[in-house]
């Protein structure tokens, strides 16, 4: 590697191997996941659109069971063994689903189980990646190198859905699982190579030690003691609930528009590809500038206002074109603007809350919002509201979400001023 490239990437001697390996580790990992994600969305339709509320509830319950077990394993086992077991089990489960789908065994139940598995799988494989990164690189290296490594994930998030969009109709939906397996095997190989080549990182050979994040339930105590953290919970639940409303609308509209499984999978992959490409462009060129220019209150309210407009448009014209444009803009705006702005809200809370409470909010609160809003959507549908009516119900809720975001941004800015401390103000 040339000295100019070393300088541009801010690499110290001996870091090139671990950084390149980590780049491709994240690339293959996210590419593998984003090959699966459109298949998951298609399985949501095959499992029955009218059963999605049950599937979301099952995802919530499964997450409650798996996340504490995974946290225990992270603290107990050496990273190398943990990587081999977790990714090995994941690859084995995907292979099992491939066999079940090919044999057409209980197709509706297999589809629902695959949806739940993929939704939970995303949580722990990404968490394990960053655990490995924090073992391989110290905190000073992290500041220099994690941006380069993250670019690998961004590239993988584009290549994965691009592969699915290109191959879904040629291979069929089920055969895409084999591509994901190949990518995850490559990710596992990169992970093991990174841990082997990271000279001087003694921590990689021992158990992970106590996790800074604590258990998800430890964070609940911190949340319920703080009005500020409770307000963040409501903000996250509003995001999750409106996302679920739109997801259910998406399932109905896409199922009605296309009869063919491979075509639906290609459509879902195309939406992921457009979202991830737009997100990368916004993050590279606009995110930091927009937050600095608009200020945090407007940055937090901007996408919720766009969501309200999107639901209004969907209520007036519940068509595939409106859905696709709305979904891509909403998701890209969330990843590029709302999520970074949301993370800034935790910058004015004590260190313990930053990890424990955030862990609880990002897992339990988020998935609980998914599950509850799924039943609300189903209940409103049973009362006779169609797609247009349900969309118009969501629009004013999005405006309330925007108002809360604006208020939270103001509160965060006030607490960031010199002399203002604590979280109970």
C-alpha positions as CSV (number, residue, x, y, z in Angstrom):
1,X,0.0,0.0,0.0
2,X,1.5,3.3,-1.0
3,X,2.6,5.9,1.5
4,X,0.2,8.4,0.0
5,X,-2.7,6.0,0.7
6,X,-1.5,5.3,4.2
7,X,-1.5,9.0,4.8
8,X,-4.9,9.5,3.3
9,X,-6.5,6.7,5.3
10,X,-4.5,7.8,8.4
11,X,-3.0,4.3,8.9
12,X,-0.1,3.6,11.2
13,X,2.4,0.8,10.4
14,X,0.9,-2.6,11.0
15,X,-2.7,-1.4,10.7
16,X,-3.3,-2.1,7.0
17,X,-4.1,-5.8,7.4
18,X,-6.7,-5.4,10.2
19,X,-8.3,-2.4,8.6
20,X,-8.6,-4.0,5.1
21,X,-9.9,-7.2,6.8
22,X,-12.4,-5.2,8.9
23,X,-13.6,-3.3,5.8
24,X,-14.4,-6.5,4.0
25,X,-15.8,-8.2,7.1
26,X,-18.4,-5.4,7.4
27,X,-18.9,-5.4,3.6
28,X,-19.7,-9.1,3.4
29,X,-21.8,-9.0,6.6
30,X,-24.1,-6.2,5.4
31,X,-24.2,-7.5,1.9
32,X,-25.4,-10.9,3.2
33,X,-28.0,-9.2,5.4
34,X,-29.3,-7.0,2.6
35,X,-29.6,-10.0,0.3
36,X,-31.9,-11.5,3.0
37,X,-33.9,-8.4,3.8
38,X,-36.0,-8.3,0.6
39,X,-36.6,-12.1,1.0
40,X,-37.8,-11.4,4.5
41,X,-40.3,-8.8,3.2
42,X,-41.5,-11.3,0.7
43,X,-41.9,-13.9,3.4
44,X,-44.0,-11.5,5.3
45,X,-46.5,-11.5,2.4
46,X,-46.3,-15.3,1.9
47,X,-47.0,-15.8,5.6
48,X,-50.2,-13.8,5.2
49,X,-50.5,-10.0,5.3
50,X,-53.4,-10.4,7.8
51,X,-51.0,-12.3,10.1
52,X,-48.3,-9.6,10.2
53,X,-49.4,-8.3,13.7
54,X,-48.7,-11.8,15.1
55,X,-45.4,-12.0,13.3
56,X,-44.3,-8.6,14.8
57,X,-45.4,-9.8,18.2
58,X,-43.4,-13.0,17.8
59,X,-40.3,-10.9,16.8
60,X,-40.7,-8.8,20.0
61,X,-40.9,-11.9,22.2
62,X,-38.0,-13.6,20.5
63,X,-35.9,-10.5,20.8
64,X,-36.6,-10.4,24.6
65,X,-35.3,-14.0,24.8
66,X,-32.3,-13.7,22.6
67,X,-30.8,-10.3,23.5
68,X,-30.1,-11.2,27.2
69,X,-28.7,-14.6,26.1
70,X,-26.4,-12.9,23.6
71,X,-25.3,-10.3,26.1
72,X,-24.4,-13.1,28.5
73,X,-22.4,-14.9,25.8
74,X,-20.5,-11.7,24.9
75,X,-19.4,-11.4,28.5
76,X,-18.6,-15.0,29.0
77,X,-16.8,-16.3,25.8
78,X,-13.7,-15.3,23.9
79,X,-14.5,-13.3,20.8
80,X,-13.0,-15.9,18.4
81,X,-15.2,-18.7,19.7
82,X,-18.2,-16.4,19.8
83,X,-17.8,-15.3,16.2
84,X,-17.5,-18.9,15.1
85,X,-20.5,-20.1,17.0
86,X,-22.8,-17.1,16.2
87,X,-22.1,-16.9,12.5
88,X,-21.9,-20.7,12.2
89,X,-25.4,-21.0,13.8
90,X,-26.7,-18.2,11.6
91,X,-25.4,-19.9,8.5
92,X,-26.8,-23.2,9.6
93,X,-30.3,-21.7,10.3
94,X,-30.4,-20.0,6.8
95,X,-29.4,-23.3,5.3
96,X,-32.2,-25.0,7.2
97,X,-34.7,-22.5,5.9
98,X,-33.4,-23.1,2.4
99,X,-34.1,-26.8,2.7
100,X,-37.6,-26.2,4.2
101,X,-38.5,-23.7,1.5
102,X,-37.2,-25.9,-1.3
103,X,-39.2,-28.8,0.1
104,X,-42.3,-26.6,0.5
105,X,-42.7,-27.7,4.2
106,X,-45.5,-25.8,5.9
107,X,-44.8,-22.7,3.7
108,X,-46.8,-20.2,5.6
109,X,-45.3,-21.1,9.0
110,X,-41.8,-21.4,7.4
111,X,-42.2,-17.9,5.9
112,X,-43.3,-16.4,9.3
113,X,-40.4,-18.1,11.1
114,X,-38.0,-16.8,8.6
115,X,-39.3,-13.3,9.0
116,X,-38.8,-13.4,12.8
117,X,-35.4,-15.0,12.5
118,X,-34.1,-12.4,10.0
119,X,-35.4,-9.5,12.1
120,X,-33.6,-10.7,15.2
121,X,-30.5,-11.9,13.3
122,X,-29.8,-8.4,12.3
123,X,-29.6,-7.3,15.9
124,X,-26.9,-9.6,17.1
125,X,-24.7,-10.0,14.0
126,X,-24.1,-6.2,13.8
127,X,-23.6,-6.0,17.6
128,X,-21.0,-8.8,17.4
129,X,-19.2,-7.0,14.6
130,X,-18.7,-3.9,16.7
131,X,-17.7,-6.0,19.7
132,X,-14.9,-7.5,17.6
133,X,-13.9,-4.0,16.3
134,X,-13.6,-2.7,19.9
135,X,-11.4,-5.7,20.8
136,X,-9.1,-5.4,17.8
137,X,-8.7,-1.6,17.9
138,X,-8.2,0.7,20.9
139,X,-10.2,3.9,21.5
140,X,-7.5,6.0,19.8
141,X,-7.4,3.8,16.7
142,X,-11.2,3.8,16.6
143,X,-11.4,7.5,16.2
144,X,-9.1,7.3,13.1
145,X,-10.2,4.0,11.5
146,X,-13.9,3.3,12.2
147,X,-14.9,5.8,9.4
148,X,-13.0,3.8,6.8
149,X,-14.3,0.5,8.2
150,X,-17.9,1.8,8.2
151,X,-17.5,2.6,4.5
152,X,-17.3,-1.2,3.9
153,X,-20.7,-1.6,5.5
154,X,-22.1,1.2,3.4
155,X,-20.8,-0.5,0.2
156,X,-22.2,-3.9,1.3
157,X,-25.6,-2.3,2.0
158,X,-25.6,-1.2,-1.7
159,X,-24.2,-4.4,-3.2
160,X,-26.5,-6.7,-1.3
161,X,-29.8,-5.4,-2.6
162,X,-28.3,-4.8,-6.0
163,X,-27.5,-8.6,-6.2
164,X,-31.0,-9.5,-5.1
165,X,-32.6,-7.0,-7.5
166,X,-30.5,-8.4,-10.4
167,X,-30.9,-12.1,-9.6
168,X,-34.4,-12.5,-7.9
169,X,-36.3,-13.3,-11.1
170,X,-33.4,-15.3,-12.6
171,X,-32.7,-17.5,-9.6
172,X,-36.0,-17.3,-7.7
173,X,-36.5,-16.0,-4.2
174,X,-35.4,-19.2,-2.3
175,X,-32.1,-19.6,-4.1
176,X,-31.0,-16.1,-2.9
177,X,-30.5,-17.7,0.5
178,X,-27.4,-19.5,-0.9
179,X,-25.9,-16.2,-2.0
180,X,-26.4,-14.8,1.6
181,X,-24.8,-18.0,3.0
182,X,-21.7,-17.5,0.8
183,X,-21.4,-13.8,1.9
184,X,-21.7,-14.7,5.6
185,X,-19.1,-17.4,5.2
186,X,-16.8,-14.8,3.7
187,X,-17.6,-12.4,6.5
188,X,-16.8,-15.1,9.1
189,X,-13.4,-15.8,7.4
190,X,-12.6,-12.1,7.4
191,X,-13.5,-11.8,11.1
192,X,-11.2,-14.7,12.0
193,X,-8.4,-13.3,9.9
194,X,-8.8,-9.8,11.5
195,X,-8.6,-11.2,15.0
196,X,-5.5,-13.3,14.0
197,X,-3.7,-10.4,12.3
198,X,-4.3,-7.8,15.0
199,X,-0.9,-8.0,16.6
200,X,-0.8,-6.8,20.2
201,X,-4.5,-7.0,20.8
202,X,-4.4,-9.3,23.8
203,X,-8.1,-8.8,24.6
204,X,-9.1,-10.8,21.6
205,X,-8.0,-14.0,23.3
206,X,-9.9,-13.6,26.5
207,X,-13.6,-13.3,27.4
208,X,-15.2,-10.0,26.5
209,X,-15.6,-8.9,30.1
210,X,-18.5,-6.8,31.4
211,X,-20.4,-5.2,28.7
212,X,-20.6,-1.5,29.0
213,X,-24.2,-1.5,27.9
214,X,-25.5,-3.6,30.7
215,X,-28.7,-5.7,30.5
216,X,-31.7,-4.3,28.7
217,X,-33.7,-4.3,31.9
218,X,-31.0,-2.4,33.8
219,X,-31.7,0.5,31.5
220,X,-35.5,0.4,32.3
221,X,-34.9,1.8,35.8
222,X,-32.9,4.7,34.4
223,X,-35.5,5.5,31.8
224,X,-38.5,5.6,34.2
225,X,-36.6,7.9,36.5
226,X,-36.0,10.6,33.9
227,X,-38.7,12.6,32.1
228,X,-36.1,13.4,29.4
229,X,-35.4,9.8,28.7
230,X,-39.1,9.0,28.8
231,X,-39.7,11.6,26.1
232,X,-37.0,10.0,24.0
233,X,-38.9,6.7,24.5
234,X,-42.1,8.3,23.2
235,X,-40.2,9.7,20.2
236,X,-38.7,6.2,19.4
237,X,-42.1,4.6,19.8
238,X,-43.7,7.1,17.5
239,X,-41.1,6.4,14.9
240,X,-41.5,2.6,15.3
241,X,-45.3,2.8,15.2
242,X,-45.5,5.0,12.1
243,X,-42.9,2.8,10.4
244,X,-45.0,-0.3,11.1
245,X,-48.1,1.4,9.8
246,X,-46.3,2.1,6.5
247,X,-44.8,-1.4,6.4
248,X,-48.3,-2.9,6.7
249,X,-49.5,-0.5,3.9
250,X,-46.5,-1.6,1.8
251,X,-47.3,-5.3,2.3
252,X,-50.9,-4.8,1.2
253,X,-50.1,-2.6,-1.8
254,X,-47.2,-4.8,-3.1
255,X,-49.2,-8.0,-2.6
256,X,-52.0,-6.5,-4.6
257,X,-49.8,-5.2,-7.4
258,X,-47.8,-8.4,-8.1
259,X,-48.7,-12.1,-8.1
260,X,-45.2,-13.4,-8.6
261,X,-42.9,-14.0,-5.6
262,X,-39.6,-13.2,-7.4
263,X,-41.0,-9.9,-8.8
264,X,-42.1,-8.8,-5.3
265,X,-38.6,-9.7,-4.0
266,X,-37.1,-7.6,-6.8
267,X,-39.3,-4.7,-5.9
268,X,-38.3,-4.8,-2.3
269,X,-34.6,-5.1,-3.2
270,X,-35.0,-2.1,-5.5
271,X,-36.4,-0.1,-2.7
272,X,-33.5,-1.1,-0.4
273,X,-31.0,-0.3,-3.1
274,X,-32.5,3.2,-3.7
275,X,-32.7,3.8,0.1
276,X,-29.1,2.8,0.8
277,X,-27.7,4.7,-2.1
278,X,-29.6,7.9,-1.3
279,X,-28.6,7.5,2.4
280,X,-24.9,7.2,1.5
281,X,-25.1,10.3,-0.6
282,X,-26.9,12.3,2.0
283,X,-24.5,11.2,4.8
284,X,-21.5,12.0,2.7
285,X,-22.6,15.4,1.4
286,X,-25.4,16.7,3.6
287,X,-26.0,15.2,7.1
288,X,-23.4,17.3,9.1
289,X,-24.2,20.4,7.1
290,X,-27.9,20.1,7.6
291,X,-27.8,19.5,11.3
292,X,-25.4,22.4,11.8
293,X,-27.5,24.7,9.5
294,X,-31.0,23.8,10.6
295,X,-30.2,23.2,14.3
296,X,-31.2,20.0,16.2
297,X,-34.9,20.9,16.8
298,X,-35.6,21.3,13.1
299,X,-33.4,18.3,12.2
300,X,-35.5,16.1,14.5
301,X,-38.8,17.5,13.2
302,X,-38.0,17.6,9.5
303,X,-38.5,13.9,8.6
304,X,-41.6,13.5,10.8
305,X,-43.2,16.4,8.8
306,X,-42.2,14.7,5.6
307,X,-43.8,11.5,6.9
308,X,-47.0,13.3,7.7
309,X,-47.0,14.6,4.1
310,X,-46.3,11.2,2.8
311,X,-49.1,9.6,4.7
312,X,-51.4,12.4,3.4
313,X,-50.3,11.6,-0.2
314,X,-50.8,7.9,0.4
315,X,-54.3,8.5,1.8
316,X,-55.2,10.4,-1.3
317,X,-53.6,8.0,-3.7
318,X,-52.7,4.6,-2.2
319,X,-50.7,3.4,-5.2
320,X,-47.4,1.6,-5.7
321,X,-45.6,4.7,-7.1
322,X,-46.6,6.9,-4.1
323,X,-45.6,4.1,-1.7
324,X,-42.1,3.5,-3.2
325,X,-41.3,7.3,-3.3
326,X,-42.6,7.8,0.3
327,X,-40.8,4.7,1.7
328,X,-37.4,5.5,0.1
329,X,-37.5,9.2,1.1
330,X,-38.6,8.3,4.7
331,X,-36.0,5.6,5.2
332,X,-33.1,7.5,3.7
333,X,-34.1,10.6,5.7
334,X,-34.2,8.6,8.9
335,X,-30.8,7.0,8.4
336,X,-29.2,10.2,7.2
337,X,-30.8,12.8,9.4
338,X,-33.2,11.7,12.1
339,X,-31.1,8.9,13.4
340,X,-27.8,10.9,13.8
341,X,-29.8,13.7,15.3
342,X,-31.5,11.3,17.7
343,X,-28.2,9.9,18.8
344,X,-27.2,13.5,19.8
345,X,-30.0,13.5,22.4
346,X,-27.9,11.1,24.5
347,X,-25.0,13.5,24.6
348,X,-26.3,15.3,27.6
349,X,-27.1,12.3,29.9
350,X,-24.8,10.6,32.4
351,X,-22.4,8.0,31.0
352,X,-24.3,5.1,32.7
353,X,-27.6,6.2,31.1
354,X,-25.9,6.7,27.8
355,X,-25.3,2.9,27.6
356,X,-27.8,1.2,29.8
357,X,-30.9,3.3,29.0
358,X,-30.0,3.5,25.3
359,X,-29.7,-0.2,25.1
360,X,-33.2,-0.6,26.6
361,X,-34.7,2.1,24.3
362,X,-33.1,0.7,21.1
363,X,-34.3,-2.9,21.8
364,X,-37.3,-3.2,24.1
365,X,-39.0,0.1,23.4
366,X,-38.4,0.0,19.6
367,X,-39.7,-3.6,19.2
368,X,-42.6,-3.0,21.6
369,X,-43.6,-0.1,19.5
370,X,-43.5,-2.3,16.5
371,X,-45.7,-5.0,18.1
372,X,-48.3,-2.7,19.6
373,X,-48.7,-0.6,16.5
374,X,-49.2,-3.7,14.4
375,X,-52.2,-4.6,16.5
376,X,-53.5,-1.0,16.3
377,X,-53.3,-1.1,12.5
378,X,-55.0,-4.5,12.5
379,X,-57.8,-3.2,14.8
380,X,-58.4,-0.1,12.8
381,X,-58.7,-2.3,9.7
382,X,-61.2,-4.5,11.4
383,X,-63.3,-1.4,12.2
384,X,-63.6,-0.8,8.4
385,X,-60.7,1.6,7.6
386,X,-59.1,0.9,4.3
387,X,-55.6,1.7,3.2
388,X,-56.4,5.3,2.5
389,X,-58.2,5.8,5.8
390,X,-55.4,4.2,7.8
391,X,-52.9,6.4,6.0
392,X,-54.9,9.5,6.9
393,X,-55.1,8.4,10.5
394,X,-51.3,8.2,10.6
395,X,-50.7,11.7,9.2
396,X,-51.7,13.7,12.3
397,X,-49.8,11.3,14.5
398,X,-46.7,12.1,12.4
399,X,-47.3,15.8,13.1
400,X,-47.4,15.1,16.8
401,X,-44.2,13.2,16.4
402,X,-42.6,16.2,14.7
403,X,-43.7,18.5,17.6
404,X,-42.1,16.2,20.1
405,X,-38.9,16.0,18.1
406,X,-38.7,19.8,18.0
407,X,-39.3,20.0,21.7
408,X,-36.7,17.4,22.4
409,X,-34.1,19.2,20.3
410,X,-34.8,22.4,22.2
411,X,-34.4,20.6,25.5
412,X,-31.1,19.0,24.4
413,X,-29.7,22.4,23.3
414,X,-30.7,23.9,26.6
415,X,-29.0,21.2,28.6
416,X,-25.8,21.4,26.6
417,X,-25.3,25.0,27.7
418,X,-22.5,25.6,30.3
419,X,-23.7,25.2,33.9
420,X,-26.7,23.1,33.0
421,X,-26.3,19.5,34.3
422,X,-28.4,16.5,35.1
423,X,-31.4,14.9,33.4
424,X,-34.2,15.9,35.7
425,X,-34.5,19.5,34.6
